[in-house]
Every structure is written in C-alpha cells, then in structure tokens.
Amino acid sequence: MAEIRRSRKLKRSLSFKLYAMINSEEINLIQPVIVTERLELHHISGADLITLFENRDDQSILEKANISNPHRVLIDFQGPLHWRVPQVKVDASCNKWFVRFIVQKSNREVIGSTSFHGIPDENGMIEIGLGIESDFQNQGYAKEALMGMWKWALEQPGVKSFRYTVSPENTPSIKVIEYFDFPFMGVQIDEEDGPENIYEISVADFKVKFGA
C-alpha cells in the first residue's frame, strides 16, 4: 500500500508540473490582430496584461505591436484589468478572450480597449465590454470594434449568444447597442455598478442580421 500512495503523489506532482508548464506557455500567447475598416484590435498577452496592471507599464505591448498610447489607455484608468488579471493568474488559457487595445490604423494610436468578460458560460453566452477615449467618441469606433470582436467570436467553439449590459443612465452605450438591434432581456443588479440593462442575441440571429 505504501508503494501505491507514493505513486499517486508522484502522479499528482507530475500533473501539477504539466499544468504549470502549459499555463506558462499560455500566458505568453497573443491572438492574431482583428482588422476592421479603420481599426486594429491588438490582443494583449497574459504576461503583458499583468505587467500593465501591476506596474502600469505598457512598453512591451507597444513595442511588439509597433503602436503608441499617447492617451494612456488602461494606465490612468485600469477598470477592466481589476477583473481580468485575477482570472488570468488562475488560468491563463482564458486570456484569449480578454483585453485588446483598439488602435487607429491611420496613426497607430491606441484610442480605447475592449474585452470579453470570460469564456463562454454553460449556455454558450459571452459578454463584452468596451471603452473609447472621449476625443474619439461619436465617430462609430465603438460599433466598429464591437462588430470586429463579435465576428472573431463567431469562429470560436462553444459560443451561442452575445450579451451586452449597460447602465440605464448610459445613453451613449444604449444607442450603440440599439444600433445592432439586440433584444432587450430585462434588468439585473450588479454588485458594484447597480442596475444594468441586459441585451442579448443568439449567434444564429446575429448571423442572419450581419452574416457569418
């Protein structure tokens, strides 16, 4: 029996080492750039995301993508990183769904960021968040970035619906989602943000409206 117990410990040890090795590789992966008419959506690796959050340092990201961040996106205000970084530290494989810099093609400047909130849930639902710097709002960039992200997500396994939640008082964001004509599903109470309108559309209906 003693031999069996040591064998189980060895297997557990090997499993942990294998997971750690895979996780260390995942944390450095960068997804391909999503390209739209005026934008490039640059994915941030898990390692760079952690550095950006903990050190407010974006140099590695900017050098790899040959872009600039004069508006200090995700440096001065780090909102989404507070949720995404802890998730990446637990399981780096989920980072493929996470933060991308929104970059203008014309000058290669970062003008915002976007990220899904996590992997698809048990029902295949995935939720997205987005922020555009004030100088670049009301120019269609939010719509363009959202469409790019959703089109990318269509190609990923397990995705069955897209969700967008927004405060009832956030009129600009409501106008954005109403442009896409996502059905209004009701209101939820977020622990930090309070009441939020829920808009959600199935992938099948999205494809009918906007193509695959």
C-alpha positions as CSV (number, residue, x, y, z in Angstrom):
1,M,0.0,0.0,0.0
2,A,2.9,2.4,0.7
3,E,4.1,2.0,-2.8
4,I,0.7,2.8,-4.2
5,R,0.5,6.0,-2.1
6,R,3.8,7.2,-3.3
7,S,2.8,6.5,-6.9
8,R,-0.4,8.6,-6.5
9,K,1.7,11.5,-5.0
10,L,4.1,11.2,-8.0
11,K,1.2,11.4,-10.5
12,R,-0.3,14.4,-8.7
13,S,3.1,16.1,-8.8
14,L,3.6,15.4,-12.5
15,S,0.1,16.6,-13.2
16,F,0.8,19.9,-11.4
17,K,4.1,20.4,-13.2
18,L,2.4,19.7,-16.6
19,Y,-0.3,22.2,-15.8
20,A,2.2,24.8,-14.7
21,M,4.2,24.3,-17.9
22,I,1.1,24.6,-20.1
23,N,0.0,27.7,-18.1
24,S,3.4,29.3,-18.5
25,E,3.1,28.9,-22.3
26,E,-0.5,30.1,-22.4
27,I,0.4,33.3,-20.5
28,N,2.7,34.5,-23.3
29,L,0.3,33.7,-26.2
30,I,-1.0,36.6,-28.4
31,Q,-4.1,36.1,-30.6
32,P,-4.0,37.4,-34.2
33,V,-4.9,41.0,-34.7
34,I,-8.5,41.7,-35.6
35,V,-8.6,44.1,-38.6
36,T,-11.7,46.3,-39.5
37,E,-12.0,49.2,-41.9
38,R,-10.4,51.8,-39.7
39,L,-9.1,49.8,-36.7
40,E,-6.8,47.1,-35.5
41,L,-7.7,45.3,-32.3
42,H,-4.4,44.1,-30.7
43,H,-4.6,41.3,-28.2
44,I,-2.5,41.6,-25.0
45,S,-0.7,38.5,-23.7
46,G,-1.4,37.4,-20.2
47,A,2.1,38.3,-19.1
48,D,1.9,41.8,-20.5
49,L,-1.6,42.2,-19.1
50,I,-0.3,41.5,-15.6
51,T,2.6,43.9,-16.1
52,L,0.3,46.6,-17.4
53,F,-1.9,46.2,-14.3
54,E,0.7,45.8,-11.6
55,N,3.4,48.3,-12.9
56,R,1.3,50.5,-15.2
57,D,3.8,49.6,-17.9
58,D,2.7,49.2,-21.5
59,Q,6.1,49.3,-23.2
60,S,6.3,45.7,-24.1
61,I,2.9,45.7,-25.6
62,L,3.6,48.8,-27.7
63,E,6.9,47.6,-29.0
64,K,5.6,44.2,-30.1
65,A,2.7,45.8,-32.0
66,N,4.5,48.9,-33.2
67,I,1.8,51.2,-31.8
68,S,1.7,54.2,-29.4
69,N,-0.5,55.0,-26.4
70,P,-0.5,58.8,-26.0
71,H,-3.9,58.8,-24.3
72,R,-2.6,56.4,-21.6
73,V,-5.4,53.9,-22.2
74,L,-5.5,51.3,-19.3
75,I,-2.7,53.1,-17.5
76,D,-4.5,56.0,-15.8
77,F,-7.9,54.2,-15.6
78,Q,-7.5,50.5,-15.3
79,G,-11.1,49.4,-14.8
80,P,-11.3,46.1,-16.6
81,L,-7.9,44.9,-15.5
82,H,-9.1,44.6,-11.9
83,W,-11.3,41.7,-13.1
84,R,-9.3,40.2,-16.0
85,V,-5.9,39.9,-14.3
86,P,-7.0,37.7,-11.4
87,Q,-8.7,35.4,-13.9
88,V,-5.5,35.1,-16.0
89,K,-3.5,34.3,-12.9
90,V,-5.8,31.4,-12.2
91,D,-6.0,30.1,-15.7
92,A,-4.0,31.8,-18.5
93,S,-5.9,29.9,-21.2
94,C,-8.9,32.2,-20.7
95,N,-6.8,35.2,-21.8
96,K,-7.6,34.6,-25.4
97,W,-11.0,36.2,-24.7
98,F,-9.6,39.1,-22.9
99,V,-8.2,42.6,-23.4
100,R,-7.4,44.2,-26.8
101,F,-6.2,47.7,-27.5
102,I,-8.3,49.5,-30.0
103,V,-5.9,51.1,-32.5
104,Q,-6.5,53.6,-35.2
105,K,-4.9,52.4,-38.5
106,S,-4.2,55.9,-39.7
107,N,-1.8,56.8,-36.9
108,R,-1.3,53.6,-35.0
109,E,-2.5,55.3,-31.8
110,V,-4.5,53.4,-29.1
111,I,-7.9,55.0,-28.7
112,G,-9.6,52.5,-26.4
113,S,-9.9,48.9,-25.3
114,T,-12.3,46.0,-25.4
115,S,-12.6,42.6,-23.8
116,F,-15.0,39.8,-23.3
117,H,-15.7,39.2,-19.6
118,G,-14.7,35.5,-19.7
119,I,-15.0,32.2,-21.5
120,P,-18.5,31.2,-22.8
121,D,-20.6,30.1,-19.9
122,E,-22.5,26.8,-19.6
123,N,-25.1,28.1,-22.1
124,G,-22.6,29.4,-24.5
125,M,-23.2,33.1,-23.6
126,I,-20.3,35.5,-23.8
127,E,-20.5,39.2,-22.6
128,I,-18.3,42.0,-23.9
129,G,-17.1,45.4,-22.5
130,L,-15.6,48.3,-24.4
131,G,-14.3,51.8,-23.8
132,I,-13.4,54.6,-26.2
133,E,-11.4,57.7,-25.3
134,S,-13.7,60.8,-25.2
135,D,-11.9,62.5,-28.1
136,F,-12.9,59.6,-30.4
137,Q,-16.4,59.0,-29.3
138,N,-19.4,59.6,-31.6
139,Q,-17.4,58.6,-34.6
140,G,-18.6,55.0,-35.0
141,Y,-15.4,53.4,-33.5
142,A,-17.3,51.6,-30.7
143,K,-19.7,50.0,-33.3
144,E,-16.7,49.0,-35.5
145,A,-14.7,47.5,-32.6
146,L,-17.7,45.5,-31.3
147,M,-18.5,44.1,-34.7
148,G,-14.9,43.1,-35.1
149,M,-14.9,41.3,-31.8
150,W,-18.2,39.5,-32.4
151,K,-17.1,38.4,-35.8
152,W,-14.0,36.9,-34.3
153,A,-16.1,35.2,-31.6
154,L,-18.3,33.6,-34.2
155,E,-15.2,31.5,-35.2
156,Q,-14.6,30.2,-31.6
157,P,-16.1,26.9,-30.4
158,G,-18.9,27.0,-27.8
159,V,-20.2,30.5,-28.5
160,K,-24.0,30.5,-28.8
161,S,-25.1,34.0,-27.8
162,F,-23.7,37.5,-27.3
163,R,-24.6,39.7,-24.3
164,Y,-24.2,43.4,-23.7
165,T,-25.0,45.0,-20.3
166,V,-25.2,48.8,-19.7
167,S,-26.4,51.2,-17.0
168,P,-29.9,52.6,-17.9
169,E,-28.4,56.0,-17.5
170,N,-25.6,55.4,-20.0
171,T,-27.4,56.8,-23.1
172,P,-24.4,56.7,-25.5
173,S,-23.8,53.0,-24.8
174,I,-27.5,52.3,-25.1
175,K,-27.6,53.9,-28.5
176,V,-24.6,51.8,-29.6
177,I,-26.4,48.5,-28.7
178,E,-29.7,49.7,-30.1
179,Y,-27.9,50.2,-33.4
180,F,-27.2,46.5,-33.5
181,D,-30.9,45.8,-32.5
182,F,-30.0,43.3,-29.8
183,P,-33.2,42.2,-28.0
184,F,-33.7,43.8,-24.5
185,M,-33.9,40.9,-22.0
186,G,-34.5,42.8,-18.7
187,V,-32.6,44.4,-15.9
188,Q,-30.0,42.9,-13.5
189,I,-28.5,44.4,-10.3
190,D,-24.7,44.4,-10.5
191,E,-23.0,44.4,-7.1
192,E,-20.7,47.3,-8.0
193,D,-22.5,49.1,-10.8
194,G,-26.1,48.8,-9.7
195,P,-29.0,48.3,-12.3
196,E,-27.9,47.2,-15.7
197,N,-30.0,46.7,-18.9
198,I,-29.4,43.3,-20.5
199,Y,-29.3,42.9,-24.2
200,E,-28.6,39.5,-25.8
201,I,-28.8,37.9,-29.2
202,S,-28.3,34.3,-30.3
203,V,-25.4,33.6,-32.7
204,A,-27.9,32.2,-35.2
205,D,-29.9,35.5,-35.2
206,F,-26.7,37.5,-35.3
207,K,-25.6,35.7,-38.4
208,V,-29.0,36.4,-40.0
209,K,-28.6,40.1,-39.3
210,F,-24.9,40.6,-40.0
211,G,-23.6,37.5,-41.8
212,A,-21.0,35.0,-40.6
